[in-house]
């Protein structure tokens, strides 16, 4: 079989220059308030919403995550429906968009501070001679306290622990804590470093768990619901940094031209999964909470003067009147069934990408502190946990149900933008083949870069550093033509020549794996064809040279 070599369209000219179609802006303001996985750049989502909708249109995101598509829809005068099975996602989304009175927040924080700050800080007292200080950071190595950090006026002091420091730290135990703290067991999933014998509380030292439980107990007593939810949000935003997952960063410097580790240690952050590093920080809980509170408060102040309003709906029919926001904590495949046919102006979403992120498992820490009930059974995910029957067939079945519902609720000749990426052949093929069976015409394939690369992305040669945005138009009169799945092995010469052309047109002397895929996938889809990504990876290894993570002729 011979394939016609297509000239690169204008859509992909930027990619030949080793760039992506859409460049991300960093997470600032409200978008930097709370951690969440696979956040998409707000500026790019806004551009898509503006391009495909008008003011007053209904925009739905069936997998809204931290709610960036929802906030941008509201900010631009659209009506928004956010759906997510993860209670934490809906909780975060609501806090992202809500205008909580700053003066009431500040008054409540003053009360919190006067009532429990000193109590919490007493857990971290550092005595040196006849002087008392408040410890800020404690370094543990293999469960042994090795370093104590505190401030003498404004000067940071780092010392080895004394007998008094060791005695104070060991005086705390999980059993002595009388306030609520989560006792949930993890699922067994080696990919995110969890096993069923471990509990949520194992992520924290007994001292920090005591401080956190005291803090949450006080927050739960706040009478004003909106203010209470705001401080619960500050709590979940800071709780990870109060865990044993915060690793120690040892700076690397040059000595006689060689890279070597210096003695200076810096505070890291917790990364994806529940990895407990051998050497970790125990950070003063009040400091964690106050620092995050100040950052969130600053972001909330920025919302005060933003011209938008929230009129929350109880159901979809309310959006036909003056309501403009509907948030549903439910599985998408079920929630979408309650929405009428041909009633939605635009769908934009970033569904779970196969096994890349088991969102509910990763959110167990937050959901357990918030005392949320979680529907694990209906989650659309491929999980490596043997405790869950979440394999690829279940994933495809449920995701395909969502695609069918999106087609049903979308108005004719309106658009559906799907953000996706995976290195798994089956996941990609199912996505392409199933959407092709529906009344969706693929209008455009674009790429976007992530706002920040994850640790995993940085360390894998074939790491996913961009997402694809596939935009479909619903065409009820569409004549469906099959997508042809072609063999890279059987059409080796064609693919090798295509990749050689990409490399010749590149000005940066080589392309990374993801950049080649960024070019191949749109090119083939525009021809009504697709391929197995694994076969492309094999072709690259056997027919091209590699130099510093880049493929060259």
C-alpha positions in Angstrom: 0.0 0.0 0.0 1.3 3.4 -0.9 0.5 6.6 1.0 0.5 10.1 -0.4 3.0 12.4 1.3 1.0 15.4 2.5 2.5 18.9 2.8 2.4 20.3 6.3 -0.6 22.4 6.8 -0.4 25.9 8.4 -1.8 24.4 11.5 1.4 22.4 12.1 4.0 25.0 10.9 4.7 26.0 14.5 5.4 22.4 15.4 8.0 22.1 12.6 9.8 24.9 14.5 9.8 22.6 17.5 7.0 24.5 19.2 3.4 23.7 20.3 0.3 25.3 18.9 -0.8 26.6 22.3 1.7 27.9 24.9 0.8 27.6 28.5 0.9 30.4 31.1 1.9 29.5 34.7 -0.6 28.9 37.4 -1.0 32.2 39.3 -3.7 33.8 41.4 -6.6 31.4 42.0 -5.1 28.7 39.8 -2.1 28.4 42.2 -4.2 28.0 45.3 -4.5 24.2 45.5 -2.6 21.3 44.0 -4.4 19.1 41.6 -3.2 16.7 38.9 -3.1 17.4 35.2 -4.2 21.0 35.4 -4.6 22.6 32.0 -3.4 26.1 31.3 -6.2 28.6 32.0 -5.3 30.9 29.1 -5.7 28.1 26.5 -9.0 26.9 27.9 -10.3 30.5 27.8 -9.2 30.8 24.2 -11.2 27.7 23.2 -14.3 28.9 25.2 -14.2 32.3 23.4 -13.7 30.7 20.0 -16.5 28.2 20.2 -19.2 29.9 22.3 -21.0 33.2 22.8 -22.0 34.9 26.1 -24.9 33.1 27.7 -24.0 29.8 26.1 -23.9 26.6 28.2 -20.5 25.0 28.5 -20.1 21.5 30.1 -17.0 19.8 31.4 -17.8 16.2 32.3 -14.4 15.8 34.0 -13.9 19.2 35.5 -11.1 18.4 37.9 -9.9 21.6 39.6 -12.4 23.6 37.7 -10.3 25.7 35.4 -12.7 25.3 32.4 -15.6 26.2 34.8 -14.0 29.4 36.2 -13.0 30.6 32.7 -16.6 29.9 31.4 -18.0 32.0 34.2 -15.4 34.8 33.9 -16.3 35.1 30.2 -20.0 35.3 30.7 -21.0 31.7 29.9 -23.1 29.3 31.9 -21.1 26.4 33.2 -21.8 22.8 34.2 -18.9 21.0 36.0 -19.2 17.3 36.7 -16.6 15.1 38.5 -16.8 11.9 40.4 -14.1 13.2 42.8 -15.6 15.1 45.8 -12.3 17.0 46.2 -12.6 18.2 42.6 -16.0 19.7 43.1 -14.9 21.1 46.5 -11.8 22.8 44.8 -13.8 24.1 41.9 -16.4 25.7 44.1 -13.7 27.5 46.1 -11.9 28.6 43.0 -15.0 30.5 41.8 -16.6 31.6 45.0 -16.4 35.2 46.2 -16.1 34.9 49.9 -16.0 38.2 51.8 -12.4 38.9 52.6 -13.2 41.0 55.7 -15.0 38.0 57.2 -12.2 35.7 56.3 -9.6 37.9 58.0 -11.7 38.2 61.2 -12.1 34.5 61.4 -8.4 33.9 60.9 -7.6 36.3 63.8 -9.9 34.2 66.0 -8.2 31.0 64.8 -4.8 32.5 65.4 -5.6 33.7 68.9 -7.2 30.4 69.9 -4.9 27.7 68.6 -1.6 29.1 67.2 0.2 29.0 70.5 -1.2 25.6 71.3 0.1 24.2 68.0 3.5 26.0 68.3 3.9 24.4 71.7 4.3 21.1 70.0 7.5 22.4 68.3 9.3 24.1 71.2 13.1 24.1 70.9 15.0 24.8 74.1 18.6 26.1 73.9 20.0 27.0 77.3 17.4 29.1 79.1 15.8 30.3 75.9 12.8 28.9 74.1 12.2 29.0 70.3 9.6 27.6 68.0 10.9 25.0 65.6 10.0 25.5 61.9 11.4 22.4 60.3 12.7 19.0 61.5 14.6 16.6 59.3 14.1 12.9 59.8 16.1 10.1 58.2 14.8 6.6 58.4 12.5 7.7 61.3 15.4 9.2 63.2 15.4 13.0 64.0 18.7 14.4 62.6 18.2 18.2 62.3 16.2 20.9 64.0 15.6 24.3 62.3 14.3 27.3 64.2 14.5 31.1 64.1 16.3 33.3 66.5 14.7 36.6 65.7 14.9 36.5 61.9 18.0 34.4 61.7 17.6 30.8 60.6 19.4 28.4 62.9 20.1 24.7 62.1 21.2 22.4 64.9 21.5 18.8 65.7 18.7 17.6 68.0 19.2 17.6 71.8 17.8 15.0 74.2 15.0 17.5 74.9 14.1 17.7 71.2 14.0 13.9 70.9 12.0 13.6 74.0 9.4 16.1 72.9 9.1 14.5 69.4 8.6 11.0 70.9 6.0 12.2 73.4 3.4 12.2 70.6 1.6 9.1 69.4 -1.4 8.3 67.2 -3.2 6.7 70.1 -3.1 9.8 72.2 -5.0 12.0 69.7 -8.6 12.6 70.8 -9.7 14.7 67.8 -10.8 13.3 64.5 -8.2 12.2 62.0 -8.6 9.8 59.0 -8.0 6.1 59.6 -8.9 4.9 56.1 -6.7 2.2 54.6 -5.1 2.7 51.2 -5.8 0.5 48.2 -2.8 -1.6 47.3 -1.2 0.1 44.3 2.6 0.0 43.9 2.5 2.6 41.2 1.5 5.3 43.7 3.4 3.7 46.6 0.4 2.5 48.6 -0.6 -0.8 50.2 -3.7 -1.9 52.0 -1.8 -2.3 55.3 -1.1 1.5 55.5 -3.5 4.2 56.6 -3.9 7.9 55.7 -2.4 8.8 59.1 0.8 7.0 58.3 1.6 9.9 56.0 2.2 12.1 59.0 4.3 12.1 62.1 2.3 11.7 65.3 3.2 15.3 66.2 2.0 16.8 63.0 -1.1 14.6 63.0 -2.0 15.9 66.4 -1.6 19.5 65.2 -3.6 18.9 62.1 -6.4 17.2 63.9 -6.6 20.1 66.4 -6.6 22.6 63.6 -9.4 20.8 61.6 -11.4 20.4 64.8 -11.4 24.2 65.3 -12.2 24.9 61.6 -15.2 22.6 61.8 -16.6 24.8 64.6 -16.9 27.8 62.4 -20.6 28.7 62.1 -20.6 30.5 58.8 -20.7 27.8 56.2 -18.9 29.8 53.5 -16.1 30.8 55.8 -15.8 27.3 57.2 -15.5 25.9 53.6 -12.9 28.5 52.9 -10.7 27.4 55.8 -11.3 23.7 55.0 -9.9 24.6 51.6 -6.8 26.2 53.2 -6.4 23.0 55.2 -6.5 20.6 52.3 -4.3 23.0 50.3 -1.6 22.8 53.0 -2.0 19.3 54.4 0.4 17.7 51.9 3.2 20.0 52.9 2.7 19.0 56.5 3.2 15.3 55.7 6.2 13.1 55.6 6.1 13.2 51.8 8.1 16.4 51.7 11.6 15.4 50.6 15.0 17.0 51.4 16.6 18.8 48.4 20.4 18.7 48.5 21.8 21.4 46.2 24.3 20.4 43.7 27.2 22.7 42.8 30.5 22.5 40.9 33.8 21.8 42.5 37.0 21.7 40.2 34.6 21.4 37.3 32.8 18.4 38.7 29.2 18.2 40.0 29.1 17.5 43.7 26.5 17.6 46.4 26.8 20.5 48.9 25.8 20.4 52.5 23.0 22.9 52.1 19.5 21.3 52.4 16.3 22.8 51.1 12.7 22.1 51.4 11.2 20.1 48.6 7.5 19.4 48.0 5.4 16.3 47.8 5.1 14.8 44.3 2.6 12.6 42.6 1.8 9.5 44.6 2.3 8.8 48.3 6.1 8.4 48.2 7.6 8.6 51.7 11.3 9.5 51.1 14.0 8.1 53.4 15.0 11.6 54.4 12.0 13.9 54.9 10.9 17.1 56.5 8.4 17.5 59.3 7.2 21.1 58.9 5.5 23.2 61.6 1.7 22.7 60.9 0.8 26.3 61.8 3.4 27.7 59.5 2.2 25.4 56.6 -1.4 26.5 57.2 -0.7 30.2 57.6 1.6 30.4 54.6 -1.1 28.8 52.4 -3.8 30.9 53.9 -1.9 34.1 53.0 -1.5 32.9 49.4 -5.1 32.0 49.0 -6.3 35.2 50.7 -4.2 37.2 48.2 -5.9 35.3 45.3 -9.3 35.8 46.8 -8.7 39.6 47.0 -8.0 39.5 43.3 -11.5 38.1 42.7 -13.2 40.9 44.7 -12.9 43.4 41.8 -13.5 40.9 39.0 -16.8 41.5 37.3 -18.7 38.2 37.5 -21.6 36.8 39.5 -22.5 33.3 40.7 -26.1 32.1 40.8 -25.8 28.4 41.5 -28.4 26.0 40.0 -29.9 22.9 41.6 -30.5 21.2 38.2 -29.8 21.7 34.5 -33.3 23.2 33.9 -32.4 26.1 36.2 -29.7 27.2 33.7 -32.5 28.2 31.3 -33.4 31.0 33.7 -31.0 33.3 35.5 -28.8 30.6 37.0 -25.3 30.2 35.6 -23.4 27.5 37.5 -24.2 23.8 38.1 -21.6 21.6 39.9 -22.3 17.9 40.2 -20.3 15.4 42.2 -21.3 12.3 40.3 -19.9 9.9 37.6 -20.1 11.5 34.2 -21.7 8.5 32.5 -24.6 8.8 34.9 -24.9 12.6 35.4 -25.0 13.3 31.6 -28.0 11.1 31.2 -30.1 13.7 33.1 -29.3 16.4 30.6 -31.8 16.9 27.6 -30.9 16.2 24.0 -29.4 18.9 21.9 -29.2 21.4 24.9 -25.5 22.2 25.3 -23.6 24.7 23.3 -20.0 23.5 23.9 -18.2 20.6 25.6 -14.6 20.9 26.6 -13.0 18.3 28.7 -9.8 16.4 29.7 -10.9 12.9 30.6 -8.8 10.4 32.5 -5.9 9.3 30.2 -5.9 5.5 30.8 -3.7 4.6 33.7 -1.8 7.9 33.9 -3.6 9.3 37.0 -5.8 7.3 39.4 -7.5 10.4 40.6 -9.6 9.0 43.4 -6.7 7.0 44.9 -4.5 10.1 44.7 -7.1 12.2 46.4 -7.7 9.9 49.3 -5.7 12.2 51.7 -8.0 15.1 50.9 -11.3 13.2 50.8 -10.6 11.4 54.0 -9.9 14.7 55.9 -13.0 16.2 54.4 -15.0 13.1 55.4 -16.3 12.7 51.9 -18.0 9.5 50.6 -16.3 8.3 47.4 -17.7 6.3 44.6 -14.7 4.2 43.5 -16.8 1.7 41.6 -17.9 4.1 38.9 -14.6 5.8 38.3 -13.3 5.9 34.7 -9.7 4.8 35.1 -7.2 2.0 34.6 -5.9 1.2 38.1 -3.0 -1.1 38.8 -4.6 -1.8 42.2 -5.6 -5.4 42.4 -8.2 -4.4 45.0 -10.2 -2.7 42.2 -11.6 -4.2 39.0 -10.5 -1.3 36.9 -8.9 -2.7 33.8 -8.7 -1.4 30.3 -12.0 -2.9 29.1 -13.9 -1.3 32.0 -12.2 2.0 31.2 -13.2 1.8 27.5 -16.8 0.8 28.3 -17.4 3.7 30.6 -15.5 6.3 28.6 -17.4 5.3 25.5 -20.7 5.8 27.4 -19.6 9.4 28.1 -18.7 10.1 24.5 -22.2 8.8 23.4 -23.8 11.1 26.0 -21.8 14.1 24.8 -23.0 13.5 21.3 -26.6 13.3 22.4 -26.6 16.5 24.5 -24.6 18.7 22.2 -26.5 20.9 19.8 -26.1 20.2 16.1 -23.2 21.9 14.4 -21.7 22.8 17.9 -18.3 21.7 19.1 -16.6 19.3 21.4 -12.9 19.8 22.4 -11.2 16.8 23.8 -7.8 17.0 25.5 -5.9 13.7 25.5 -2.6 11.9 25.6 -1.3 8.5 26.3 1.5 6.2 25.2 -0.9 3.2 25.3 -1.9 1.8 21.9 -5.3 0.4 23.0 -6.3 3.6 24.7 -5.6 5.8 21.7 -7.1 3.4 19.2 -10.4 3.1 21.2 -10.6 6.9 21.5 -10.1 7.4 17.8 -12.3 4.6 16.6 -15.2 5.2 19.0 -15.5 8.9 18.4 -15.5 8.2 14.7 -18.6 6.0 15.0 -20.6 9.0 16.4 -21.8 12.1 14.6 -18.5 13.8 15.3 -16.5 15.3 12.4 -12.9 15.9 13.4 -12.3 19.6 12.6 -8.9 20.3 14.1 -6.0 18.6 15.9 -3.8 20.9 18.0 -1.2 20.5 20.8 -0.8 22.3 24.0 2.1 22.2 26.4 1.8 21.6 30.1 2.3 24.6 32.5 4.8 22.5 34.5 6.3 19.1 33.8 6.0 16.5 36.4 8.8 14.5 37.9 7.8 11.5 35.8 7.8 13.6 32.6 11.2 15.0 33.3 12.9 11.6 33.8 11.4 9.6 30.8 12.9 9.9 27.4 9.5 9.3 25.8 7.7 11.5 28.4 4.4 13.1 27.5 5.2 16.8 27.4 2.2 18.0 25.5 -1.5 17.1 25.2 -3.5 16.9 22.0 -6.7 18.9 21.6 -9.1 17.2 19.2 -12.0 19.4 18.3 -15.1 17.7 16.8 -18.2 19.3 15.3 -21.5 17.5 15.8 -22.9 16.8 12.3 -26.2 14.8 12.3 -25.9 14.3 8.5 -22.4 13.0 8.6 -21.5 10.0 6.4 -19.3 7.9 8.6 -16.1 6.7 7.0 -13.9 4.2 8.8 -10.5 5.3 10.3 -7.9 2.9 8.8 -5.5 1.4 11.3 -2.3 1.0 9.4 0.7 -1.1 10.3 3.9 0.9 10.8 5.9 -2.3 10.3 4.3 -3.0 6.9 4.6 0.6 5.8 8.1 1.2 7.3 9.5 3.2 4.4 6.6 5.6 4.4 6.9 6.3 8.1 10.7 6.6 8.0 10.5 9.1 5.2 7.8 11.1 7.0 10.0 11.3 10.1 13.1 12.2 8.1 11.1 15.1 6.6 10.2 16.3 10.0 13.8 16.2 11.1 15.1 17.9 8.0 12.6 20.8 8.5 13.5 21.2 12.2 15.9 24.0 13.0 16.9 22.7 16.4 18.9 19.7 15.2 16.7 16.9 16.4 13.3 16.2 17.8 12.2 14.5 21.0 9.8 11.6 20.8 6.8 13.6 21.9 7.5 16.2 19.2 7.6 13.6 16.5 4.2 12.2 17.8 2.9 15.7 17.8 3.5 15.8 14.1 2.6 12.2 13.1 -0.8 12.0 14.9 -2.4 15.1 13.3 -0.9 14.2 9.9 -2.3 10.7 9.9 -5.7 11.7 11.3 -6.2 14.2 8.6 -5.8 11.4 6.1 -8.3 9.2 8.0 -5.6 6.9 9.3 -4.1 6.0 12.6 -1.3 3.7 13.9 0.1 2.1 17.0 2.4 4.4 19.0 4.5 1.5 20.2 5.5 0.7 16.6 6.6 4.3 16.1 8.8 4.0 19.2 10.4 0.8 17.8 10.9 2.5 14.4 12.7 5.4 16.0 15.0 3.1 17.9 15.9 1.0 14.8 16.2 3.7 12.1 17.4 6.9 13.8 20.2 8.0 16.1 19.6 9.5 19.5 21.6 12.5 20.8 20.7 14.1 24.2 17.1 12.8 24.2 16.6 14.0 20.6 16.3 11.9 17.4 18.4 12.9 14.5 18.9 11.6 10.9 
